Amino acid sequence: MAKKKSVEPIRYVVKYEIDGSPHYGAVQIKDGDRLHLETQHGSKTATLNPKSDVQSLTMILLMELGAKLVSLNHHSS
């Protein structure tokens, strides 16, 4: 049985607003198609598909938390 090749997660820093106050969180893409948003106001997970992009999906997940996306920047290690 072949082992599944491990891929380094892709990381982003997300800046968002709730009630006009700025906050920061993190977005990770794991296994190529799992987007995980982590903020102090909660976390959300979604599956990327070929028609979705990271920014749009992050914006939707933040809206579910009652937040507004300000910026999304790739985090290089």
C-alpha positions as CSV (number, residue, x, y, z in Angstrom):
1,M,0.0,0.0,0.0
2,A,1.5,3.4,-1.0
3,K,1.7,6.1,1.5
4,K,-0.1,9.4,0.8
5,K,2.5,12.0,0.1
6,S,2.5,14.7,2.7
7,V,2.3,18.2,1.3
8,E,3.3,21.3,3.3
9,P,0.2,23.4,4.2
10,I,-0.1,26.8,2.4
11,R,-0.5,29.6,5.0
12,Y,-2.1,33.0,4.8
13,V,-2.5,35.9,7.2
14,V,-6.0,37.3,7.2
15,K,-6.9,40.7,8.5
16,Y,-10.6,41.2,9.2
17,E,-13.0,43.6,11.0
18,I,-15.8,43.0,13.5
19,D,-17.7,46.1,14.5
20,G,-15.1,48.3,12.9
21,S,-12.2,46.8,15.0
22,P,-9.3,45.2,13.2
23,H,-8.3,41.6,14.0
24,Y,-5.9,39.0,12.6
25,G,-6.3,35.3,11.9
26,A,-4.8,32.5,9.9
27,V,-5.8,30.5,6.9
28,Q,-4.2,27.2,6.0
29,I,-4.8,25.0,3.0
30,K,-4.1,21.4,3.9
31,D,-4.0,18.3,1.7
32,G,-4.5,20.5,-1.4
33,D,-8.2,21.1,-0.9
34,R,-9.1,21.7,2.8
35,L,-9.2,25.4,3.8
36,H,-9.1,26.0,7.5
37,L,-9.8,29.5,8.9
38,E,-8.7,30.2,12.5
39,T,-9.6,33.4,14.3
40,Q,-10.1,34.5,17.9
41,H,-13.8,34.7,17.1
42,G,-14.1,31.1,15.9
43,S,-12.8,28.7,13.3
44,K,-14.3,27.3,10.1
45,T,-13.3,24.7,7.6
46,A,-14.4,24.3,3.9
47,T,-13.4,22.3,0.9
48,L,-11.9,24.1,-2.1
49,N,-13.1,23.1,-5.5
50,P,-11.6,24.0,-8.9
51,K,-14.1,27.0,-9.3
52,S,-13.4,28.5,-5.8
53,D,-10.6,30.8,-4.9
54,V,-9.0,31.3,-1.5
55,Q,-10.0,34.9,-1.1
56,S,-13.7,34.4,-1.9
57,L,-14.0,31.3,0.3
58,T,-12.2,33.1,3.2
59,M,-14.6,36.1,2.8
60,I,-17.6,33.7,3.0
61,L,-16.3,32.0,6.1
62,L,-15.6,35.3,7.8
63,M,-19.2,36.5,7.0
64,E,-20.4,33.4,8.8
65,L,-18.5,34.6,11.8
66,G,-20.0,38.1,11.5
67,A,-16.7,39.6,10.2
68,K,-15.6,41.5,7.1
69,L,-12.4,40.6,5.1
70,V,-9.9,43.4,4.9
71,S,-6.8,41.6,3.4
72,L,-5.4,38.2,2.8
73,N,-1.6,37.8,2.4
74,H,0.4,34.7,1.7
75,H,2.7,33.8,4.6
76,S,6.1,32.5,3.6
77,S,8.0,30.5,6.2
